[in-house]
Amino acid sequence: MTSTTLLPVADVRTVFAVVRPLLRRHRGALLLALFGLVLASVCGLAGPASIGWITQLIADGADPLGLLGPGLLLLAAGLGQAGFGWIATVALSRGIQPGVASLREDTVAAALNLPLDRVEAGGTGDLVSRVSGDAEEVSDAASWAFIAFAGAGITIIMTLLGLAALDWRFAFAGALAIPVQAFAVRRYLRASGPIFAAGRAADGVRASALLTAFSALPTVRALGLGERERTRIEAASRASMGWEFRAVRTATVFYARLNLAEWIGLSAILVAGYLLVTTGAVPLGAAVTAALFFAGLFDPINTVLGVFGVLQRAGAGLARLVGVLTVATPSPVPNPTRAPSSSPVPASAPIPTGTPVRDARVGLAARDLTFGYHPGVPLLEGLNLEVAPGEHVAIVGESGSGKSTLAAVIAGLRAAESGFAGPVHGGGAGGNGNGNGLDGYAEGDRERGLPILIPVPLATQEGHVFAGSIADNLVIARPGSPTPALIEALTLVGAWEWVSALPEGIHTRVGGGGLPLTAERSQHLALARIALVDPPAVILDEATAEAGSDAARTLDAAAEALLRGRTALIIAHRLDQAARADRIIVMEHGRIIESGTHAQLRAAKGRYAHLWAAWASTAVE
Ligand SMILES: Nc1ncnc2c1ncn2[C@@H]1O[C@H](COP(=O)(O)OP(=O)(O)OP(=O)(O)O)[C@@H](O)[C@H]1O
């Protein structure tokens, strides 16, 4: 990939549109939090007020017993502040955290549904950094920064009101700090916003560079590309670090300006207090209270301005998370002959246990299908293919002829530009043969007794092994499946023999950090995963192509058992696999150029006959 197009970042309006209903759901908790924060800051003010009161009593030479009143007020204020603060914190996190959690879940679900080409265009790292780093920033901010920000903001407002209540001149003196603070904040926000956004984007690019290099490690080693990859990662890391340095530098200047503002405000209050007390305008206790009020503002002001950075960072993360939600997910091209779906089945939705999905009346079709990797350059153009229910069709053709692409579009992994591709109703009783979109039940399907259409599983030669137990690797395809169902699926494809011989059987950990599996066993698990889903139609994309001869025999048998009684599209590189199919189609430059049985095509002496002759002369059975 030479250039990347990162996933979109949502604008402020879209972010609000997504966040508002999440917060509205917990309005009660948020109101309780606001109430608690106001009472906690009122209690916070009672502390300095009682110290001022005590000072006044001492200055007046009052009876020591008279100090008991302000002493008790001081104690009650401390307890009240802690108690109300606790209530507010709990209520606020109850109001915000569920929203953050559901946003994260929605984003992860949307990420899993993203069109493959969109993820490829942005680099996998961009997506990974959003659902991990950005989600972390947002969650972090919600768990403490937002609470600290709201608490400190309310304390500032209440303190300013308290200062004004003591004497408006104290409020005026304190307000002299505001222009410097406003200047500091304005400069900081202007500078830091773009720095944080660019920093998060640079992190995404760095993650992409790392993932690309690691995922292609064997190729990188084989072609001696290590140095080139290292330089690329180093450049991406340097860019990311550069933004980090700039963020720290901007924050340092910001805090220096805030310290200057504090110094100006406190000096003004002390001067005002001195003048007001010496002229008898206010008692000494009031001046002490005012100075303590103002000093008490340092912390909340620093908190508000300090967490601004965290909130801004979280804001940038939130916009990137919501951005994932705004990417249109591939929806199957609707079949114009059918009504729209009433209960859609998303392409990646797990099939709940107990849902009967296997049905002998489901076929596969591509109708007037057009698809291309680059806009305006179609690879498949107006392609038509019908696979009848229960039929096994093999696709053969030279490398690059479009076999895998056709399989991916029919499996719903890539969205068609126009036309239709996917499972269809057809054949048997109740089917109308018109076909259907990949849309679960369409209007009236239940009434007509038509089977539900689920996404067609595609097994490729890269049978992926997830880190976890063998059971985890299977259950992922059909959550909630009981152990006997897993064993049945493994047995069907002939994998139970080796799985049951492992020390921990089905609970053996495989994948990252677990038992390494051979390519053959990984594929075996991939086929068992499909057996567990028990779908009516399956696509095998070279699922046994790379295996050695013994492994090929094992996996051929597994595929044969899996495909029995199902509709199948098989991309066959070894032509003996194709010969066993009911029908063979030959592809060239994205088009179907021949279609027929093995015998028919050999007799026709066309492209397939040539391929067969070439293969048969080199094949070792
Ligand atoms: N992700 C992609 N982005 C851009 N072009 C692609 C992508 N995948 C495949 N192509 C191109 O599309 C064309 C068809 O590729 P496809 O993999 O479908 O062919 P194939 O017949 O399955 O080949 P093979 O047998 O080598 O897998 C090729 O020119 C290939 O380079």
The ligand as a Tripos MOL2 file, in Angstrom:
@<TRIPOS>MOLECULE
LIG
   31    33     1     0     0
SMALL
NO_CHARGES

@<TRIPOS>ATOM
      1 N1         -7.2640   -5.9380   -1.9220 N.pl3     1 LIG1
      2 C1         -7.0250   -5.7030   -3.2170 C.ar      1 LIG1
      3 N2         -6.8130   -4.4280   -3.6400 N.ar      1 LIG1
      4 C2         -6.5630   -4.1720   -4.9360 C.ar      1 LIG1
      5 N3         -6.4950   -5.1240   -5.9140 N.ar      1 LIG1
      6 C3         -6.6930   -6.3960   -5.5350 C.ar      1 LIG1
      7 C4         -6.9620   -6.7550   -4.1770 C.ar      1 LIG1
      8 N4         -7.1330   -8.1000   -4.1250 N.ar      1 LIG1
      9 C5         -6.9680   -8.5630   -5.3940 C.ar      1 LIG1
     10 N5         -6.7100   -7.5320   -6.2240 N.ar      1 LIG1
     11 C6         -6.4830   -7.6420   -7.6780 C.3       1 LIG1
     12 O1         -7.6630   -8.1250   -8.2750 O.3       1 LIG1
     13 C7         -7.3380   -9.0570   -9.2990 C.3       1 LIG1
     14 C8         -8.0320  -10.3740   -9.0090 C.3       1 LIG1
     15 O2         -7.5010  -10.9000   -7.8130 O.3       1 LIG1
     16 P1         -8.0810  -12.2110   -7.1340 P.3       1 LIG1
     17 O3         -7.2960  -12.4650   -5.8830 O.co2     1 LIG1
     18 O4         -9.5410  -12.1050   -7.0150 O.co2     1 LIG1
     19 O5         -7.7240  -13.2830   -8.2310 O.3       1 LIG1
     20 P2         -7.6090  -14.8410   -8.0780 P.3       1 LIG1
     21 O6         -8.0860  -15.3860   -9.3680 O.co2     1 LIG1
     22 O7         -8.2870  -15.3080   -6.8370 O.co2     1 LIG1
     23 O8         -6.0650  -15.0090   -7.9620 O.3       1 LIG1
     24 P3         -5.2330  -16.0700   -7.0790 P.3       1 LIG1
     25 O9         -5.5570  -17.4030   -7.6300 O.co2     1 LIG1
     26 O10        -3.8170  -15.6730   -7.2980 O.co2     1 LIG1
     27 O11        -5.7030  -15.8710   -5.6680 O.co2     1 LIG1
     28 C9         -5.8280   -9.1690   -9.3320 C.3       1 LIG1
     29 O12        -5.3360   -8.3320  -10.3440 O.3       1 LIG1
     30 C10        -5.4010   -8.6640   -7.9870 C.3       1 LIG1
     31 O13        -4.1420   -8.0300   -8.0490 O.3       1 LIG1
@<TRIPOS>BOND
     1     1     2 1
     2     2     3 ar
     3     2     7 ar
     4     3     4 ar
     5     4     5 ar
     6     5     6 ar
     7     6     7 ar
     8     6    10 ar
     9     7     8 ar
    10     8     9 ar
    11     9    10 ar
    12    10    11 1
    13    11    12 1
    14    11    30 1
    15    12    13 1
    16    13    14 1
    17    13    28 1
    18    14    15 1
    19    15    16 1
    20    16    17 2
    21    16    18 1
    22    16    19 1
    23    19    20 1
    24    20    21 2
    25    20    22 1
    26    20    23 1
    27    23    24 1
    28    24    25 2
    29    24    26 1
    30    24    27 1
    31    28    29 1
    32    28    30 1
    33    30    31 1
@<TRIPOS>SUBSTRUCTURE
     1 LIG1         1 GROUP 0 **** ****
